[in-house]
Amino acid sequence: MSQECVKCGACCASFRVSFYWGETSAHDQGLVPVELTTPISPHHVCMKGTEQRLVHCVALTGKVGQEVSCSIYGQRSSTCREFEAGSEDCIKARNIHGLPELSLG
């Protein structure tokens, strides 16, 4: 995780974090604690708090834009693992929270 991500957290407070239910602890090889998820279809779940109008992942701790962390970082879903700092979605999330674009260079 980049230093900028440690201060940010906008992605976790802007988008629904949905993924295949098999990534949860309900499956014998899943990692994401099932009690932190909400079913959204027969085969998909999302992180609690990200299905709401005012998005805020239940696993996000701290204050967006100042200092944040993920309480299940080592167990996070593929959706989170694949999110890229500086991507179009990152820029969108940062804009939602009034944060400037990342300077990754």
C-alpha positions in Angstrom: 0.0 0.0 0.0 1.4 3.4 -1.0 1.8 6.2 1.6 -0.8 8.1 -0.3 -3.3 5.2 0.1 -2.6 5.2 3.8 -3.8 8.8 4.0 -6.7 8.4 1.5 -9.3 5.7 1.8 -11.6 7.5 -0.7 -12.1 4.3 -2.7 -13.5 2.5 0.4 -15.9 5.4 0.9 -17.1 5.9 -2.7 -18.0 2.6 -4.4 -19.8 -0.7 -3.7 -17.2 -3.4 -3.0 -18.8 -6.5 -4.5 -17.3 -9.9 -5.3 -17.9 -13.6 -5.6 -19.2 -15.2 -2.4 -16.5 -17.8 -2.6 -14.0 -15.2 -1.4 -15.7 -15.1 2.0 -15.1 -17.3 5.0 -18.4 -19.1 4.2 -16.2 -21.0 1.6 -13.4 -23.3 3.0 -10.8 -21.3 1.0 -12.3 -17.8 1.4 -10.7 -15.1 3.4 -13.1 -12.2 3.8 -15.0 -12.5 7.0 -18.6 -13.4 5.9 -20.1 -11.4 8.8 -18.7 -8.3 7.2 -20.6 -8.9 3.9 -24.1 -8.5 2.6 -25.6 -10.8 -0.1 -26.5 -8.9 -3.3 -27.3 -11.8 -5.6 -27.2 -15.6 -5.4 -23.5 -15.6 -6.2 -22.2 -12.2 -5.0 -21.8 -10.3 -1.8 -20.6 -6.8 -1.0 -18.8 -5.4 2.0 -21.3 -4.0 4.5 -21.5 -0.3 4.3 -20.8 -0.1 0.6 -24.3 -1.0 -0.4 -25.7 2.2 1.2 -26.2 5.6 -0.4 -23.5 7.1 1.9 -20.8 4.5 1.2 -18.3 3.6 3.9 -16.8 0.1 4.1 -17.2 -1.5 7.5 -13.5 -2.5 7.4 -12.3 1.1 6.8 -10.9 2.7 9.9 -9.8 6.3 10.3 -10.7 9.5 8.5 -10.8 9.6 4.7 -8.1 12.0 3.4 -6.2 12.0 6.7 -5.1 8.6 7.9 -7.0 5.3 7.2 -6.4 1.6 7.3 -8.3 -1.6 6.4 -9.1 -3.8 9.4 -9.0 -6.9 7.2 -6.2 -5.8 4.9 -4.6 -9.3 4.7 -8.1 -10.8 4.1 -9.5 -8.2 1.7 -11.3 -9.2 -1.5 -10.0 -9.3 -5.1 -11.9 -6.1 -5.8 -9.8 -4.3 -3.2 -6.6 -6.1 -4.2 -7.0 -5.1 -7.8 -7.9 -1.4 -7.2 -5.1 0.7 -8.6 -3.9 4.0 -7.0 -4.0 6.7 -9.6 -6.5 4.9 -11.8 -9.6 6.6 -13.3 -11.7 5.2 -10.4 -9.2 6.4 -7.9 -9.3 9.9 -9.3 -13.1 9.8 -9.2 -13.2 8.6 -5.6 -10.7 11.3 -4.6 -12.8 14.0 -6.4 -15.9 12.8 -4.5 -14.1 13.5 -1.2 -12.5 16.8 -2.4 -8.9 15.3 -2.5 -6.4 16.2 -5.2 -5.2 13.6 -7.8 -2.3 11.5 -6.6 1.2 12.3 -7.7 2.7 8.8 -8.2 5.9 9.8 -9.9 
